[in-house]
Amino acid sequence: MNAPTVVIMAAGKGTRMCSRVPKVLHDLCGRPLGLWPVHAALEAGAARVVVVGGPDRALEGHLPEGAELVVQEVADGTGGAVRAAAAHFAEADGPVIVLSGDVPLITAGAIQALAAAHVASTAAATLLTVELPDPAGYGRVVRAPDETVERVAETRAPGDATPAQLGIREVNAGIYAFSAAALTRALEELRTDNAQGELYLPDVVPALRGAGHTVAAQRADDIAITLGVNDRVQLALVRVVMQERILERLALEGVTFIDSSSVSVDVTVRLGPDTVVEPGCVLRGTTTAGEACHLGPHSTLIDARLGNEVTVVHSHLVDCDLHDRVSVGPFAYLRPGAVLREGAKAGTFVEIKNSDVGEGAKVPHLSYVGDADIGARSNLGAATITANYDGRRKHRTTIGTGVRTSVDTTLVAPVSLGDDAYTAAGSVITDDVPPGALGIARERQRNVEGYAQRRERESRE
């Protein structure tokens, strides 16, 4: 079988989403809704993937390599959408598969199976169908006595279908396989004489039969692949199924989810074997984790990159790098540009951004580290702060290896602490501290005797 050409209809405005965002760009588990069928088609080995968009070109710049965009200039229905792509499949050797951009659960396997069934049937068209207990709103599949498809009765508006046709439970899933030449000719015969005044793609069925062709149907084994999204309620239902698929794939690769119903994981996330994901975790974007990591509970990782045996507890990580055996949290915030090298630690209520924390270095608690380089085996005491902003520019702090800062130390950048340096508790360091030295920058303590009594006396006056 020659590889199919896949046409994906994605020009709908999606007004029922009640959103300024085009329907096809609404997020579904880390990927725009309209790109799920695109990726499925590419995975199925399509020779060509043609996405039909509207005049707003909403998908422009979003399509992956191997997919091309054509524009349906006039919103004249599904038939008009496929007609807009006709030049891209008219000479195709393989079957033409037509999908909808708002039916995201279609799989590569289902596309391959439909294409194979179509070729085996020698029909001019093969419709994917499904039987529903409540088929309201779907086009009914009207079969001929020989079980081939006679027509699809649309039900979008009163008068599109007869009462008898409305009683049919087998519906058109909106997924088709066609012979290229027969489809091209049938598209030219479409008319707008229906309640919506549109070109209905299912109307090619009677046109093909009128030309002496056979139209076949293949019932879907999995109803989920036919679920469409017209509003946010349906998007939420589809998201549940898609999330289950993502977690199942990761579990089969060796990842443990303690409570899969409580986590959210994007399709682009990659996790190594023996990694454990605790309840309440949210893993987004290009997040990756190596082997035997422990994530959560209640941690959010966005575009984070983790090595092996990393532990993250109840923390928020964005665009940061954690090398092997790093420990983070609880209640830590790692911002873009944070790098924690092997064995480093960012502890409770620690915020780190655009900083390099060396091997075995520790920022245990209640500290802010911004625009800093921390050497190996250094330890920052509680409430150590790098004051990196002077109101106009950011400045960098350099902390050597084996440095020990005492509690409540403020490092006013630009400033450097040499290897094995110390700071005294409560110091505001504004000058460099040489290697091995103790930096003390604080007022001497003095006690004012009788202060409490004086305040009480003054309050009575």
C-alpha positions in Angstrom: 0.0 0.0 0.0 1.3 3.4 -0.9 1.6 5.9 2.0 -1.6 7.9 2.5 -2.1 11.7 2.1 -3.7 13.0 5.2 -6.0 16.1 5.1 -6.9 17.6 8.4 -9.8 20.1 8.6 -8.9 22.8 11.1 -10.6 26.0 9.9 -13.5 26.1 12.4 -13.8 29.2 14.5 -14.8 27.4 17.6 -17.2 30.0 18.9 -18.6 27.6 21.5 -15.2 27.7 23.3 -16.1 31.3 24.3 -12.5 32.3 23.9 -10.2 34.7 22.1 -7.9 31.8 21.5 -8.8 29.8 18.3 -10.1 26.3 19.2 -7.3 24.5 17.5 -4.7 26.3 19.7 -6.3 25.4 23.1 -3.9 23.4 25.1 -4.4 19.6 25.5 -1.8 18.0 27.7 1.0 20.1 26.4 0.1 20.3 22.7 -2.4 22.5 20.9 -5.6 20.6 20.3 -5.4 20.8 16.5 -1.8 19.4 16.4 -2.8 16.0 17.9 -4.2 14.6 14.6 -1.2 16.1 12.8 1.3 14.2 15.0 -0.8 11.0 14.6 -0.7 11.3 10.8 3.0 11.8 10.8 3.5 8.9 13.1 1.3 6.8 10.8 3.8 7.4 8.0 1.7 9.7 5.9 3.4 10.7 2.6 1.9 14.2 3.0 0.0 16.0 5.8 -2.1 18.9 4.7 -3.8 21.1 7.3 -6.7 23.2 6.2 -6.9 26.4 8.3 -9.0 29.5 8.2 -8.1 33.0 6.9 -6.7 33.8 10.4 -3.9 31.3 9.8 -4.1 30.4 13.5 -1.8 27.3 13.0 0.8 29.1 11.0 4.1 28.8 12.9 2.8 25.9 15.0 2.9 23.0 12.6 5.7 20.5 12.9 8.1 19.6 10.1 6.4 17.5 7.5 3.0 19.3 7.7 1.8 22.1 5.4 -0.9 24.7 5.8 -3.5 25.6 3.2 -6.2 28.2 3.7 -10.0 27.8 3.3 -10.7 31.4 2.5 -14.5 31.1 2.8 -16.2 29.2 5.6 -18.3 27.0 3.4 -18.3 23.8 5.3 -16.3 20.5 5.5 -16.7 19.9 1.8 -15.2 23.3 1.1 -12.3 22.6 3.5 -11.4 19.4 1.6 -11.9 21.1 -1.7 -9.4 23.8 -0.6 -6.8 21.0 -0.3 -7.7 19.2 -3.5 -4.6 20.4 -5.4 -2.4 18.6 -2.8 -3.9 15.2 -3.2 -5.5 15.0 -6.7 -2.5 13.1 -8.1 -1.9 11.0 -4.9 -1.1 7.3 -5.5 -2.2 6.2 -2.0 -5.5 6.7 -0.2 -6.6 10.2 1.0 -7.4 10.2 4.8 -9.5 13.0 6.0 -9.5 13.9 9.7 -10.8 16.8 11.8 -8.6 19.0 13.8 -11.0 19.0 16.8 -11.0 15.1 17.1 -7.7 14.8 18.9 -7.8 11.2 20.2 -7.2 9.6 16.7 -4.2 7.4 16.8 -1.5 6.4 14.3 -2.7 2.8 14.5 -6.3 3.8 13.7 -5.2 5.8 10.7 -3.1 2.9 9.4 -6.0 0.4 10.0 -8.5 2.6 8.1 -6.1 3.1 5.2 -5.5 -0.7 5.0 -9.2 -1.5 5.2 -10.0 1.0 2.5 -7.4 -0.4 0.1 -8.6 -4.0 0.8 -12.2 -3.1 0.1 -11.5 -1.5 -3.3 -14.2 1.0 -2.4 -14.0 4.7 -3.5 -14.6 5.8 0.0 -14.5 4.2 3.5 -16.1 5.9 6.4 -15.1 5.3 10.0 -18.4 4.8 12.0 -19.4 4.2 15.6 -22.6 3.2 17.3 -23.8 5.5 20.1 -26.6 5.0 22.6 -27.4 8.7 22.1 -26.5 9.8 18.6 -28.0 13.3 18.9 -26.0 15.8 16.8 -24.2 13.3 14.7 -24.7 12.4 11.0 -26.5 9.1 10.7 -25.0 6.4 8.4 -27.7 5.2 6.1 -26.8 1.7 4.7 -27.9 0.0 1.5 -29.3 -3.6 1.6 -25.8 -4.9 0.8 -24.4 -3.1 3.9 -22.5 -0.6 1.9 -23.1 3.1 2.7 -25.8 4.8 0.8 -25.5 8.2 2.4 -24.9 10.2 5.6 -27.9 12.1 6.9 -26.8 15.3 8.6 -28.7 16.4 11.7 -27.3 19.9 12.3 -30.7 21.6 11.6 -34.3 20.5 11.4 -35.0 19.1 8.0 -31.6 17.6 7.4 -32.7 14.1 8.3 -36.0 12.2 8.3 -37.5 10.8 11.5 -36.5 7.3 10.4 -32.9 8.4 9.8 -32.9 10.0 13.2 -33.6 6.6 14.7 -30.3 5.2 13.4 -27.6 4.8 16.1 -24.6 4.2 13.7 -23.0 7.6 13.1 -20.4 9.1 11.0 -17.2 9.7 13.0 -16.0 12.4 10.5 -12.9 10.3 9.6 -12.7 9.1 6.0 -10.5 7.3 3.5 -10.9 8.1 -0.2 -9.5 7.2 -3.5 -7.9 10.4 -4.7 -9.3 10.6 -8.2 -12.8 9.7 -7.2 -12.8 12.2 -4.3 -11.6 15.0 -6.5 -14.4 14.5 -9.0 -17.1 14.1 -6.3 -16.0 17.3 -4.6 -17.0 19.3 -7.7 -20.6 18.0 -7.4 -21.2 19.3 -3.9 -24.0 21.8 -3.5 -25.2 24.1 -0.7 -28.9 23.1 -0.9 -29.2 22.2 2.8 -30.3 23.9 6.0 -26.9 25.4 6.7 -26.1 26.4 3.2 -22.8 24.7 3.4 -20.8 22.1 1.4 -21.1 18.9 3.4 -18.3 16.5 2.9 -20.6 13.5 3.6 -22.6 14.5 0.5 -19.8 13.0 -1.6 -21.2 9.6 -0.6 -24.3 9.7 -2.8 -22.2 11.4 -5.5 -19.7 8.5 -5.5 -22.6 6.0 -5.5 -24.2 7.8 -8.4 -21.0 7.5 -10.3 -21.1 3.7 -9.8 -18.6 3.5 -7.0 -18.8 1.6 -3.7 -18.7 3.3 -0.4 -17.7 1.1 2.6 -17.7 1.6 6.3 -15.4 0.5 9.1 -16.8 0.4 12.7 -14.3 1.8 15.2 -13.3 -0.6 18.0 -12.5 2.3 20.4 -15.2 5.0 20.6 -12.7 7.4 22.2 -10.8 8.0 19.0 -14.0 9.6 17.5 -14.6 12.1 20.4 -14.8 15.7 19.2 -14.3 18.9 21.0 -16.8 21.8 20.4 -16.7 23.4 23.9 -14.7 23.3 27.1 -16.8 20.6 28.6 -15.8 18.3 25.8 -12.2 19.4 26.0 -12.1 18.4 29.7 -13.6 15.0 28.8 -11.0 14.4 26.1 -8.2 15.6 28.4 -9.0 12.8 30.9 -8.6 10.2 28.2 -5.4 11.8 26.8 -3.9 12.0 30.3 -4.6 8.4 30.9 -2.8 7.5 27.7 0.3 9.6 28.6 0.5 8.1 32.1 0.0 4.6 30.8 2.9 5.0 28.4 5.2 6.3 31.1 4.1 3.6 33.5 5.0 0.9 30.9 8.4 2.6 30.6 9.0 2.1 34.4 7.6 5.2 36.1 5.5 4.8 39.3 2.5 7.1 39.8 1.3 6.9 43.4 -2.1 8.5 42.5 -2.5 8.9 38.7 -5.8 10.7 39.1 -4.1 13.6 41.0 -1.2 14.4 38.6 -1.0 16.3 35.4 1.7 15.4 32.9 2.3 16.8 29.4 2.9 14.6 26.4 6.3 16.2 26.0 7.5 15.1 29.5 10.1 12.4 29.6 10.8 10.4 32.8 13.3 7.6 33.4 12.7 4.2 34.9 12.2 3.8 38.7 11.2 7.5 39.0 8.3 8.0 41.4 5.7 10.7 41.0 3.8 11.6 44.2 0.2 12.9 44.3 -0.4 16.5 43.2 2.5 16.9 40.8 2.2 19.0 37.6 4.9 18.2 35.0 4.8 20.6 32.0 6.6 21.4 28.8 10.0 19.8 28.1 10.6 18.6 31.6 12.8 15.5 31.8 14.0 13.4 34.7 16.5 10.6 34.7 16.4 7.3 36.6 15.2 6.8 40.2 14.0 10.4 40.8 11.4 11.2 43.4 9.1 14.0 42.5 6.6 15.5 44.9 4.2 15.5 46.5 2.7 18.7 45.1 5.6 19.8 43.0 5.4 21.7 39.7 8.1 21.3 37.1 8.0 23.4 33.9 10.8 22.8 31.3 13.0 21.5 34.1 15.9 19.1 33.4 16.7 16.6 36.1 19.5 14.0 36.2 19.4 10.7 38.1 18.3 10.2 41.7 17.0 13.8 42.1 14.6 14.5 44.9 12.0 17.3 44.6 9.6 17.9 47.5 6.7 20.3 47.4 8.5 22.8 45.2 8.2 24.9 42.0 10.9 24.5 39.3 11.0 26.5 36.0 13.6 26.1 33.2 16.4 24.9 35.5 19.1 22.1 35.5 19.5 19.7 38.4 22.3 17.2 38.1 22.5 13.8 39.7 21.5 13.4 43.4 20.4 16.9 43.9 17.9 17.6 46.6 15.2 20.4 46.4 12.6 21.5 48.9 10.2 21.6 50.5 8.8 25.0 49.4 11.8 25.9 47.1 11.4 28.0 44.0 14.0 27.4 41.2 13.7 30.0 38.5 15.1 30.1 34.9 18.9 29.7 34.7 19.3 27.9 38.0 21.9 25.1 37.8 22.4 22.7 40.7 25.4 20.5 40.2 25.8 16.9 41.5 24.8 16.5 45.1 23.8 20.1 45.7 20.9 21.1 47.8 18.3 23.8 47.8 16.3 23.5 51.0 13.2 24.9 52.6 11.9 28.3 51.4 14.9 28.8 49.1 14.7 30.8 45.9 17.4 30.5 43.2 17.6 32.1 39.8 20.3 32.4 37.1 22.8 30.9 39.4 25.3 28.0 39.4 25.4 26.0 42.6 28.5 23.8 42.7 28.9 20.1 43.5 27.8 19.3 47.1 27.1 22.9 47.8 24.1 23.6 50.1 21.6 26.4 50.4 19.6 24.8 53.2 16.8 27.3 54.1 15.3 30.7 53.9 17.7 32.2 51.3 17.6 34.0 48.0 20.4 33.4 45.5 20.2 35.4 42.3 22.9 35.9 39.7 25.5 34.0 41.7 28.2 31.4 41.2 28.7 29.1 44.3 31.7 26.8 44.5 31.7 23.2 45.4 31.0 22.2 49.1 30.0 25.7 50.1 27.3 26.1 52.7 25.0 29.2 52.9 23.5 29.8 56.3 19.9 30.6 56.8 18.7 33.9 55.4 21.7 34.4 53.2 20.8 36.9 50.5 22.5 38.0 47.3 21.5 41.6 46.7 22.0 41.5 43.0 20.0 44.6 41.8 21.0 48.2 42.3 17.9 49.6 40.8 19.3 49.8 37.3 21.4 46.8 36.6 21.9 43.2 37.9 25.3 42.3 39.4 26.9 38.9 40.0 28.1 37.4 43.3 31.0 34.9 43.3 31.3 32.5 46.1 34.3 30.2 46.1 34.7 26.5 47.2 34.2 25.5 50.8 32.8 28.9 51.8 30.6 29.1 55.0 28.2 32.0 55.4 26.6 32.5 58.8 22.9 33.2 59.3 21.5 36.5 58.1 24.3 37.4 55.7 23.6 39.8 52.9 26.1 39.8 50.0 25.8 43.1 48.1 26.9 42.4 44.5 29.2 42.7 42.8 31.2 40.9 45.5 33.4 37.9 45.8 34.1 35.4 48.6 37.4 33.5 48.2 37.8 29.8 48.8 37.2 28.6 52.4 36.1 32.1 53.5 33.6 32.7 56.3 31.1 35.5 57.1 29.9 36.4 60.6 26.2 36.2 61.4 24.2 39.3 60.5 26.9 40.8 58.2 26.2 42.9 55.2 29.2 42.2 52.9 30.0 45.0 50.5 33.7 44.2 49.9 35.5 41.1 48.7 36.4 38.6 51.4 39.9 37.0 50.7 40.3 33.2 50.7 40.3 31.7 54.2 39.2 35.0 55.8 36.3 35.9 58.1 34.2 38.8 56.8 32.5 40.8 59.6 30.3 43.7 58.6 27.9 44.8 61.4 27.5 47.4 64.1 28.8 46.4 67.6 26.0 45.6 70.0 25.2 48.0 72.7 22.4 47.6 75.4 20.3 50.5 76.5 19.5 50.0 80.2 16.0 50.8 81.4 14.6 51.2 77.9 11.4 49.3 78.6 10.6 51.4 81.7 11.3 54.6 79.7 8.9 53.6 77.0 6.2 52.8 79.5 6.7 56.2 81.3 6.5 58.1 78.0 3.3 56.3 76.9 1.6 57.7 80.1 2.6 61.3 79.5 
